[in-house]
Amino acid sequence: MPLDGALADRYGRAHTDLRVSVTDRCNLRCVYCMPDEGVPFRPREELLTLEEITRVAGVARRLGVTSLRLTGGEPLVRRGLVELVRQLAGLGFDDLALTTNGTALGPVAMALAAAGLNRVNISCDSLRPGRFGEIRRRGELAKVLAAMDAAEAAGLRPVKVNVVLMAGVNDDEVPDFAAFAREHGRPVRFIEFMPLDAQGAWDRSQVVPSAEVLSRINDIWPIEAVMTGGCGAAPADRYRFCDGKGEVGVVASVTRPFCGSCNRLRLTADGAFRNCLFSDEEISARAIMRGGGSDEDLARALRLSVWGKLPGHGINDPGFLRPSRSMSMIGG
């Protein structure tokens, strides 16, 4: 099987976006993805090495993947991350990004940019210091806000802000985050709470529907759609303020799934290809590489993963079974 050739599934969708979890560890214990007592981490020898990650990324790039996002856990706790970014940047991706909680970003933002990182998404679930601490269980809001400034100063633009909303926890801050987007010019993405928490406590009543979020913003500052249905295949529906002062977005993965246009694949920290956040079907790239497999073998595994993708994740089906791995283990 030749290595070159686009990754397309049986429905004709091209898959051009790879999310790579570089670690299953985190420096926080957020209520969304980890119980207070923490979760067991995999032994370090079970995680992919930097060279193995780069090798898989190179195969993906030659198969037509154009965008790569580094995730975790928290990617900035991974030793050698700047060097990994440098190696990945040399592969020629159109977009090389990183999703982080921001607590350790400030001091390394310039180094990451110099290594070839294009931009960052920073998770920030409250603009109120006390509540921020309750949600994160560790960390300071001021440090995360300073990290946003540092990222912009380093040229990692645009800085996008990810907000996971939970009913009765932080959904009253929707107007505050909209005002933040207008004031700072940082796109804010409101993400529906998904059944990927490690404690398994997710309940539909905790989901804040994206339509409600948009309505609440529009009541204060009129907005208009920029791209909906996922601008090609982006998960966020984007809206700009009608007066031109910035934009917001929503990721309606629960109430309005976008599976029909999803172009994403994932590589877990321990080297498993996953074709959906909510799938338990995995193909081990680690086993292929450590078993002496070739790049063609990795390409075949990627194609098999893509071809195994289901038409939808099934969250709204009566028989839906939540995945066995939590978000901190899969990668965002």
C-alpha positions in Angstrom: 0.0 0.0 0.0 1.6 3.3 -1.0 2.3 5.8 1.7 1.1 8.9 -0.2 -2.7 9.5 -0.5 -5.4 11.4 1.3 -7.0 10.0 4.4 -10.7 9.7 3.5 -13.4 7.6 5.2 -16.2 5.6 3.6 -18.4 8.7 3.7 -16.0 10.7 1.5 -14.8 12.9 4.4 -11.1 13.9 4.3 -9.3 13.7 7.6 -6.8 16.5 7.8 -6.6 17.3 11.6 -4.6 15.2 14.0 -4.8 15.8 17.8 -1.7 14.3 19.6 -1.8 13.8 23.4 1.8 14.0 24.5 1.1 13.1 28.1 -1.7 11.7 30.3 -0.5 13.8 33.2 -1.7 17.2 34.3 -0.6 19.9 36.9 -4.3 20.5 37.8 -7.3 18.4 38.9 -10.1 20.2 37.2 -13.6 19.1 38.2 -14.5 18.5 34.6 -12.0 15.8 33.9 -10.4 14.5 37.1 -11.7 13.5 40.6 -10.0 15.2 43.5 -8.0 12.1 44.4 -6.5 12.1 40.9 -6.3 9.2 38.4 -3.7 6.5 37.9 -1.1 7.5 35.3 0.5 5.1 32.8 4.2 4.2 33.4 6.4 6.5 31.4 7.7 3.6 29.3 4.2 3.1 27.9 4.1 6.6 26.6 5.3 7.5 23.1 8.8 9.0 23.0 9.3 12.3 21.2 10.9 10.5 18.3 7.9 8.1 18.0 5.5 11.0 18.1 7.4 12.8 15.3 7.5 9.6 13.3 3.7 9.1 13.4 3.2 12.8 12.7 5.4 12.5 9.6 3.4 9.6 8.3 0.2 11.5 8.9 1.6 14.6 7.1 2.5 12.5 4.0 -1.1 11.1 4.0 -2.5 14.6 3.7 -2.9 15.7 7.3 -2.4 19.5 7.4 -3.1 20.5 11.0 -1.7 19.1 14.2 -2.7 20.0 17.7 -0.7 19.0 20.8 -2.8 18.2 23.9 -2.7 16.2 27.1 -3.4 15.9 30.0 -1.4 19.1 30.1 1.2 19.1 27.3 3.4 21.6 29.1 4.3 19.1 31.8 5.9 16.9 29.1 9.7 17.1 29.2 11.2 18.2 25.9 8.1 19.8 24.5 9.9 22.7 22.9 12.2 20.2 21.1 9.1 18.2 20.0 7.6 21.3 18.6 10.8 22.0 16.7 10.8 18.5 15.2 7.1 18.7 14.3 7.4 22.2 12.7 10.0 20.7 10.4 7.4 18.4 8.9 5.6 21.3 7.2 2.1 21.3 8.8 0.0 24.3 7.7 -1.1 24.7 11.4 0.7 23.6 14.5 -1.1 24.5 17.7 -1.2 23.6 21.4 -4.1 23.4 23.9 -3.1 24.2 27.4 -4.5 25.2 30.8 -2.0 28.1 30.7 -0.5 27.7 34.2 3.0 27.0 32.8 2.7 28.8 29.5 4.1 32.2 30.3 7.8 31.4 30.7 8.0 29.2 27.6 5.7 31.0 25.2 8.6 32.7 23.4 10.6 29.5 23.1 7.6 27.6 21.7 7.0 30.3 19.1 10.7 30.3 18.1 10.5 26.5 17.8 7.7 26.8 15.2 4.4 26.7 17.2 1.7 28.8 15.5 -0.9 29.4 18.1 -2.4 28.3 21.4 -5.9 27.5 22.8 -6.0 28.3 26.6 -8.6 26.7 28.8 -10.2 29.2 31.3 -13.5 28.2 32.8 -14.1 31.3 35.0 -13.1 34.9 35.2 -13.7 35.0 38.9 -10.6 34.1 41.0 -12.4 32.3 43.7 -14.5 30.2 41.4 -11.5 29.6 39.1 -9.7 28.0 42.0 -12.7 25.9 42.8 -13.0 24.5 39.3 -9.2 24.0 38.8 -8.6 22.9 42.4 -5.1 24.4 41.8 -3.7 27.4 39.9 -4.4 31.1 39.8 -6.5 33.0 37.4 -4.0 35.9 37.3 -1.2 33.5 36.0 -3.5 32.2 33.2 -4.5 35.7 32.1 -0.8 36.7 32.1 0.0 33.6 30.0 -2.5 34.9 27.4 -0.6 38.2 27.3 2.7 36.3 27.0 1.4 34.2 24.2 0.3 37.2 22.2 3.6 39.0 22.8 5.4 35.9 21.4 3.3 36.0 18.3 1.1 32.9 19.1 -2.0 34.4 17.6 -4.9 34.3 17.8 -5.1 33.2 21.4 -8.4 31.3 21.7 -10.1 30.8 25.0 -11.9 27.5 25.7 -14.7 27.6 28.3 -16.5 24.4 29.3 -19.9 25.4 30.7 -21.7 23.5 33.4 -25.2 24.4 34.5 -25.2 26.0 38.0 -21.4 26.1 38.1 -20.2 28.8 35.7 -23.0 29.4 33.1 -23.8 32.7 34.7 -20.5 34.0 33.3 -21.5 33.8 29.7 -21.9 37.6 29.4 -18.6 38.1 31.2 -16.7 35.9 28.7 -18.5 37.7 25.8 -17.4 41.0 27.2 -13.8 39.5 27.6 -13.8 38.5 24.0 -14.9 42.1 22.9 -12.4 43.8 25.2 -9.3 41.7 24.4 -10.0 40.5 20.8 -9.5 36.9 21.9 -12.1 34.5 20.4 -14.0 32.6 23.2 -15.3 29.1 22.5 -18.1 27.9 24.7 -18.0 24.1 24.9 -20.8 21.9 26.0 -20.0 19.6 28.9 -19.4 16.1 27.5 -19.5 12.6 29.1 -15.7 12.4 29.3 -15.1 13.2 33.0 -13.0 10.7 34.9 -15.4 10.3 37.8 -18.2 9.3 35.5 -20.6 11.8 37.1 -21.8 13.5 33.8 -25.5 14.1 33.6 -27.4 15.7 30.7 -28.9 18.2 33.1 -25.4 19.7 33.5 -25.2 20.6 29.8 -25.8 24.3 28.9 -27.1 24.2 25.3 -25.2 26.3 22.8 -28.4 27.8 21.4 -29.1 29.2 24.8 -25.6 30.6 25.1 -25.9 32.4 21.8 -29.3 33.7 22.7 -28.0 35.2 26.0 -25.1 36.9 24.2 -27.3 38.2 21.4 -29.7 39.8 23.9 -26.8 42.0 25.1 -24.6 42.4 22.0 -26.1 41.4 18.6 -24.1 38.7 16.8 -24.2 37.2 13.4 -22.9 33.9 12.0 -19.4 33.8 10.5 -19.3 30.1 9.8 -21.7 27.5 10.9 -21.9 23.7 10.4 -18.2 23.8 11.1 -16.5 25.9 8.4 -15.4 22.9 6.4 -14.9 20.7 9.4 -14.1 22.9 12.4 -16.1 21.9 15.5 -16.9 25.5 16.5 -19.7 27.5 15.0 -18.4 31.1 14.9 -20.2 34.3 15.5 -19.0 37.9 15.3 -20.4 40.8 17.1 -22.3 43.0 14.7 -20.4 46.1 15.8 -17.1 44.4 14.7 -15.7 44.0 18.2 -14.5 40.4 18.2 -16.1 37.0 18.0 -17.4 34.0 20.0 -18.0 30.4 19.1 -19.9 27.4 20.4 -19.0 23.7 20.3 -22.4 22.0 20.4 -21.1 18.4 20.6 -24.0 17.2 22.7 -27.1 19.1 21.5 -26.1 19.5 17.8 -23.4 16.9 16.9 -21.2 17.7 14.0 -20.0 14.2 13.2 -21.1 14.5 9.6 -18.3 17.0 8.9 -15.7 16.0 11.5 -12.2 15.6 10.1 -10.3 14.8 13.3 -8.2 11.9 14.4 -6.5 11.4 17.7 -3.3 9.8 18.9 -3.3 9.1 22.7 -0.3 9.5 24.8 0.3 5.8 24.9 0.2 5.6 21.1 -3.3 4.5 20.1 -5.1 5.9 17.1 -8.7 6.9 17.9 -11.2 8.1 15.3 -13.6 9.8 17.7 -13.5 11.1 21.3 -16.4 8.8 22.1 -15.1 5.6 20.5 -13.4 2.8 22.3 -12.0 1.4 19.1 -8.2 1.8 19.0 -5.3 0.7 16.9 -1.9 0.8 18.6 0.8 2.8 16.7 3.1 2.1 19.6 2.8 -1.7 19.1 3.6 -1.3 15.4 6.7 0.8 15.9 8.1 -1.1 18.8 7.4 -4.4 16.9 9.6 -3.3 14.0 6.7 -2.1 11.8 7.4 0.2 8.8 6.0 3.6 8.0 3.7 1.8 5.5 2.3 -0.2 8.4 1.6 3.0 10.3 -0.1 4.4 7.2 -2.3 1.3 7.0 -3.2 1.6 10.6 -4.2 5.3 10.1 -6.3 4.3 7.1 -8.0 1.5 9.0 -8.8 3.9 11.9 -10.4 6.4 9.5 -12.4 3.7 7.7 -13.7 2.4 11.0 -15.3 5.8 11.9 -19.0 5.6 12.6 -21.5 8.1 11.2 -22.1 9.5 14.7 -20.9 9.3 18.3 -24.4 8.3 19.6 -24.5 10.5 22.7 -28.2 11.1 22.1 -29.0 7.4 21.5 -30.6 5.4 24.3 -27.9 2.7 24.1 -25.0 5.1 24.3 -22.1 3.8 26.3 -19.6 6.4 27.5 -16.0 5.7 26.5 -13.8 3.9 29.0 -11.1 6.6 28.9 -11.6 10.1 30.2 -10.6 13.4 28.4 -7.3 13.6 30.4 -6.3 10.2 29.0 -7.5 10.7 25.4 -6.5 14.3 24.7 -8.7 17.2 23.8 
